[in-house]
Amino acid sequence: MPDPTLLRPLWLLALPLVVLAAWLLSRRGAALGDWGRAVDPGLLEAMRALGRVEGAGRRGAGLVPLAVAALVVLALTGPALERRDRAAWRNLDGVIYVLDASPSVAQSPRWPQLQTMGRFAISAMGSRPGGMVVYAGDAYVATDMTADLRELGQTLSVIDAETVPDPGSRPERGLSLARRMLEEARVLSADVVLMTDGGGLGAEALREAEALASGGARLSVVGLDGTTPEMESLAGVGGGRVWTTDQTDALAAYIRDAGRHVLERQDYPLLFLADYGRLLLALALLPALLLFRRAAR
C-alpha cells in the first residue's frame, strides 16, 4: 500500500488551537455560553423550565462544534495517497530509451543482458509514457511516445545488429532525435537513457546532452562493458547517472521514482496524488447535524 502524505501539512498548526478550546470549555464546567454567570439565577431557572437553556446533562453538546472544527482542519491538511495506476503523467513526464544497435553492441555477448536491463526499466515506468530510438550510423524512431509498455518492451526484444542499416556509431543523432520526440510530445520533463558501449561519444554528443538538460530532461547512460570517462562526462552534463549492466534493479528503481520527484519539484503533486480531504469534510457533516436537532417538547 502506498505511504500516505499530507499536501498541506501547515494546517496541522491549527489543531492545537482546537484542542486548547476544548480544554478551556471543559474547565468552565458549564454549557456553551455559560448562562449561569451572565443571567439572574431565578430567570435562568425559568428559562430552563421552558426548555430555552440546556441543562447540565447536555454540556457535552458544546464540544460538537470543536469536533467539526478538528475534522475540517484534518481535511484541509490534504491527506493523500499515490495513484500510480492512473495515467496521470501523460504529456508530463516520459522516458525515452536511445539504444546503440551498431554491431559492436548488438553482437556483443552482453547484448541479451542489456536488453533484459532495458525491459526491467520499462516495466518500472508505471504510467509514464515512453519511446525508443535506435541508432548506428544514423538514428530512427523504433517506438513513438506511447503508454503501451508491453509494446515498448517487445520492440526492445527484437532489435538486433541488422535493425539499423547505416554503418557507424553516431549517438548524437540518437540523442537529437530523442530531443525532437520530447518537443513534439510537449513533455515537460523526462528521462533519456542512452544504452551504449561508448562508441562515438564526443563533443557533439555533449552538446546534445546539454540541449536535453536545458529542455528539462535528464540524460543517463548505461555502459555495456562498464563505464568510461566519456560516459561520466555525458551524464554529468545531462544531469543523470551512469549505470552498468549489473545494476538492473537500481536502474529500475531510478526510473520508477524519478518522475515523481521531478513533478514534485515542479509543483504538480495533485496530478499523481489523490486528495482524500473531501471525504473527511463529508465525515465532519455527521457531528455537524447534531447542531441542528430541535429540543423535544
Phi, psi and omega per residue, in radians:
M1 nan 2.362 -3.136
P2 -1.096 2.609 3.105
D3 -1.279 2.384 3.092
P4 -1.246 2.705 3.097
T5 -2.497 2.864 3.120
L6 -1.971 2.171 -3.126
L7 -1.364 -0.515 -3.122
R8 -2.310 1.187 -3.005
P9 -1.141 -0.356 -3.113
L10 -1.109 -0.352 3.095
W11 -1.154 -0.296 3.088
L12 -1.097 -0.385 3.121
L13 -1.132 -0.350 3.123
A14 -1.394 -0.334 -3.106
L15 -1.086 -0.751 3.099
P16 -1.005 -0.566 3.105
L17 -1.158 -0.690 3.101
V18 -1.154 -0.744 3.115
V19 -1.104 -0.720 3.123
L20 -1.094 -0.727 3.112
A21 -1.100 -0.705 3.114
A22 -1.132 -0.681 3.137
W23 -1.163 -0.762 3.115
L24 -1.102 -0.684 3.128
L25 -1.135 -0.704 -3.131
S26 -1.192 -0.529 3.140
R27 -1.330 -0.360 -3.138
R28 -1.233 -0.455 3.067
G29 1.171 0.398 3.124
A30 -2.492 2.937 3.121
A31 -1.169 2.818 -3.109
L32 -1.015 2.250 -3.081
G33 1.871 -0.444 3.061
D34 0.902 0.996 3.138
W35 -1.081 -0.478 -3.094
G36 -1.057 -0.471 -3.133
R37 -1.631 -0.357 -3.014
A38 -1.805 -0.272 -3.010
V39 -2.147 2.556 3.066
D40 -0.974 2.334 -3.090
P41 -0.942 -0.687 3.135
G42 -1.144 -0.772 3.108
L43 -1.120 -0.693 3.133
L44 -1.092 -0.692 3.129
E45 -1.132 -0.687 3.117
A46 -1.141 -0.727 3.120
M47 -1.155 -0.602 3.097
R48 -1.174 -0.651 3.119
A49 -1.142 -0.585 3.116
L50 -1.411 -0.071 3.138
G51 1.395 0.331 -3.125
R52 -1.568 -0.237 3.123
V53 -2.242 2.319 3.133
E54 -1.262 2.470 3.103
G55 -1.397 3.109 -3.093
A56 -1.074 -0.448 -3.100
G57 -1.181 -0.246 -3.102
R58 -2.010 0.376 -3.134
R59 -1.060 -0.564 -3.125
G60 -1.108 -0.302 3.120
A61 -1.084 -0.442 3.127
G62 -1.166 -0.319 3.119
L63 -1.455 -0.205 -3.103
V64 -1.053 -0.824 3.111
P65 -1.043 -0.571 3.130
L66 -1.228 -0.642 3.065
A67 -1.114 -0.708 3.087
V68 -1.091 -0.756 -3.139
A69 -1.086 -0.701 3.139
A70 -1.108 -0.735 3.133
L71 -1.171 -0.654 3.112
V72 -1.135 -0.723 3.110
V73 -1.076 -0.774 3.120
L74 -1.093 -0.641 3.107
A75 -1.150 -0.675 -3.124
L76 -1.206 -0.361 3.087
T77 -1.196 -0.296 3.087
G78 1.294 0.954 3.061
P79 -1.075 2.263 -3.002
A80 -2.483 2.723 3.045
L81 -2.226 2.599 3.137
E82 -1.232 2.360 3.099
R83 -1.906 1.190 -3.042
R84 -1.128 -0.483 -3.065
D85 -1.361 -0.184 -3.127
R86 -1.531 2.612 3.123
A87 -1.409 1.121 -3.018
A88 -1.593 -0.208 -3.037
W89 -1.810 0.095 -3.106
R90 -1.033 2.332 -3.118
N91 1.099 0.257 3.087
L92 -2.043 -0.810 -3.070
D93 -2.577 2.084 -3.091
G94 -2.260 3.116 3.119
V95 -2.342 2.291 3.048
I96 -2.134 2.228 3.101
Y97 -1.704 2.158 3.113
V98 -1.899 1.920 -2.931
L99 -1.920 2.178 3.051
D100 -1.341 1.950 -3.127
A101 -1.872 0.360 3.088
S102 -1.214 2.752 -3.086
P103 -0.973 -0.585 -3.124
S104 -1.107 -0.398 3.105
V105 -1.730 -0.939 -3.022
A106 -1.193 -0.331 3.092
Q107 -1.817 0.141 3.125
S108 -1.308 2.580 3.055
P109 -1.065 -0.373 3.129
R110 -1.525 -0.029 -3.094
W111 -1.012 -0.822 3.097
P112 -1.030 -0.627 3.111
Q113 -1.157 -0.670 3.099
L114 -1.146 -0.705 3.098
Q115 -1.113 -0.736 3.117
T116 -1.075 -0.735 3.118
M117 -1.067 -0.734 3.112
G118 -1.122 -0.693 3.138
R119 -1.161 -0.658 3.083
F120 -1.098 -0.742 3.126
A121 -1.117 -0.692 3.120
I122 -1.108 -0.739 -3.116
S123 -1.155 -0.340 -3.123
A124 -1.598 0.067 -3.039
M125 -1.309 -0.287 -3.133
G126 1.129 -2.153 -3.126
S127 -1.704 0.150 3.124
R128 -1.262 2.301 3.058
P129 -1.259 2.730 -3.098
G130 -2.521 2.820 3.079
G131 -2.546 3.028 -3.101
M132 -2.509 2.389 3.075
V133 -2.118 2.378 3.038
V134 -2.041 2.547 -3.128
Y135 -2.583 2.751 2.911
A136 -2.534 -1.795 3.030
G137 -1.330 -0.325 3.057
D138 -2.490 3.035 -3.058
A139 -2.133 2.560 -3.132
Y140 -2.459 2.655 3.059
V141 -1.429 2.011 3.082
A142 -1.450 -0.700 3.075
T143 -2.516 2.160 3.091
D144 -1.255 3.004 -3.097
M145 -0.994 2.187 -3.074
T146 -2.606 2.715 3.036
A147 -1.674 -0.023 3.140
D148 -1.483 1.572 -3.090
L149 -1.207 -0.468 3.092
R150 -1.119 -0.763 3.107
E151 -1.087 -0.700 -3.141
L152 -1.102 -0.768 3.118
G153 -1.155 -0.669 3.122
Q154 -1.161 -0.645 3.099
T155 -1.090 -0.750 3.120
L156 -1.070 -0.618 -3.070
S157 -1.202 -0.454 -3.038
V158 -1.735 -0.017 3.128
I159 -1.280 2.350 3.114
D160 -2.502 -2.960 -3.056
A161 -1.191 -0.269 -3.128
E162 -1.732 0.031 -3.090
T163 -1.152 -0.759 -3.140
V164 -1.869 2.044 -3.044
P165 -1.358 -0.277 -3.047
D166 -1.421 2.146 3.135
P167 -1.252 2.706 3.101
G168 1.960 -3.011 3.117
S169 -2.562 1.838 -3.079
R170 -2.137 1.352 -3.108
P171 -1.074 -0.493 -3.130
E172 -1.111 -0.532 3.103
R173 -1.248 -0.657 3.072
G174 -1.133 -0.729 3.125
L175 -1.179 -0.667 3.104
S176 -1.102 -0.723 3.123
L177 -1.171 -0.677 3.089
A178 -1.090 -0.717 3.118
R179 -1.107 -0.699 3.121
R180 -1.144 -0.661 3.101
M181 -1.087 -0.744 3.141
L182 -1.130 -0.703 3.135
E183 -1.153 -0.726 -3.134
E184 -1.198 -0.577 3.120
A185 -1.458 -0.104 -3.140
R186 0.989 0.744 3.095
V187 -1.358 2.280 -3.072
L188 -1.310 -0.653 3.104
S189 -2.618 2.716 -3.048
A190 -2.795 2.886 2.945
D191 -1.986 2.267 3.023
V192 -1.951 2.188 -3.091
V193 -1.996 1.952 3.114
L194 -1.620 2.140 -3.129
M195 -1.957 1.973 -2.941
T196 -2.717 2.913 3.001
D197 -1.691 0.056 3.124
G198 1.719 -0.067 -3.121
G199 -1.166 2.353 3.054
G200 1.438 -0.019 -3.135
L201 -1.254 2.177 -3.107
G202 -2.807 -2.690 -3.045
A203 -1.116 -0.666 -3.121
E204 -1.153 -0.697 3.096
A205 -1.138 -0.647 3.092
L206 -1.111 -0.672 3.108
R207 -1.139 -0.664 3.105
E208 -1.196 -0.639 3.093
A209 -1.105 -0.698 3.111
E210 -1.145 -0.685 3.124
A211 -1.148 -0.695 3.094
L212 -1.091 -0.777 -3.120
A213 -1.121 -0.694 3.133
S214 -1.183 -0.392 3.105
G215 -1.572 0.073 3.085
G216 1.722 0.101 -3.141
A217 -1.763 2.756 3.043
R218 -2.025 2.313 -3.122
L219 -1.847 2.086 3.031
S220 -1.974 2.772 -3.077
V221 -2.236 2.316 3.001
V222 -1.860 2.047 -3.124
G223 -1.567 2.202 -3.109
L224 -1.106 -0.789 -3.078
D225 -2.033 0.619 -3.094
G226 1.760 -3.116 -3.081
T227 -1.655 2.740 3.087
T228 -2.309 2.823 3.089
P229 -1.011 -0.593 3.118
E230 -1.127 -0.691 3.102
M231 -1.143 -0.751 3.130
E232 -1.065 -0.742 3.133
S233 -1.137 -0.724 -3.121
L234 -1.110 -0.811 3.129
A235 -1.175 -0.600 3.107
G236 -1.113 -0.762 3.111
V237 -1.192 -0.647 -3.103
G238 -1.435 -0.089 3.103
G239 1.349 0.294 -3.132
G240 -1.964 -2.622 -3.096
R241 -2.345 2.905 3.089
V242 -1.909 2.356 -3.108
W243 -2.193 2.696 3.013
T244 -1.979 2.908 -3.021
T245 -1.222 -0.146 3.071
D246 -1.676 0.218 3.132
Q247 -2.016 0.742 -3.080
T248 -1.047 -0.865 -3.108
D249 -1.132 -0.656 -3.136
A250 -1.144 -0.714 3.107
L251 -1.137 -0.746 3.124
A252 -1.048 -0.735 3.107
A253 -1.133 -0.667 3.124
Y254 -1.092 -0.796 3.137
I255 -1.174 -0.660 -3.109
R256 -1.130 -0.701 -3.012
D257 -1.734 -0.311 -3.009
A258 -1.100 -0.737 -3.089
G259 -1.098 -0.700 3.135
R260 -1.095 -0.790 -3.089
H261 -1.132 -0.670 3.136
V262 -1.125 -0.778 -3.116
L263 -1.213 -0.551 3.080
E264 -1.112 -0.724 3.130
R265 -1.176 -0.429 -3.134
Q266 -1.702 0.234 3.057
D267 1.100 0.772 3.031
Y268 -2.038 0.540 -3.025
P269 -1.108 -0.559 -3.091
L270 -1.162 -0.267 -3.130
L271 -1.363 -0.284 3.089
F272 -2.333 0.214 3.043
L273 -2.161 2.294 3.109
A274 -1.579 2.074 -3.117
D275 -1.479 2.035 -3.132
Y276 -1.743 0.255 3.110
G277 -1.069 -0.588 -3.126
R278 -1.118 -0.524 3.091
L279 -1.189 -0.643 3.082
L280 -1.184 -0.590 3.071
L281 -1.114 -0.694 3.079
A282 -1.123 -0.663 3.102
L283 -1.136 -0.580 3.127
A284 -1.150 -0.363 3.122
L285 -1.176 -0.462 -3.089
L286 -1.121 -0.944 3.067
P287 -1.177 -0.465 3.124
A288 -1.125 -0.505 3.109
L289 -1.078 -0.495 3.131
L290 -1.136 -0.402 -3.138
L291 -1.289 -0.269 -3.074
F292 -1.841 0.049 -3.131
R293 -1.253 2.590 -3.125
R294 -1.720 2.495 3.089
A295 -1.205 2.416 3.099
A296 -1.206 2.444 3.131
R297 -1.919 nan nan
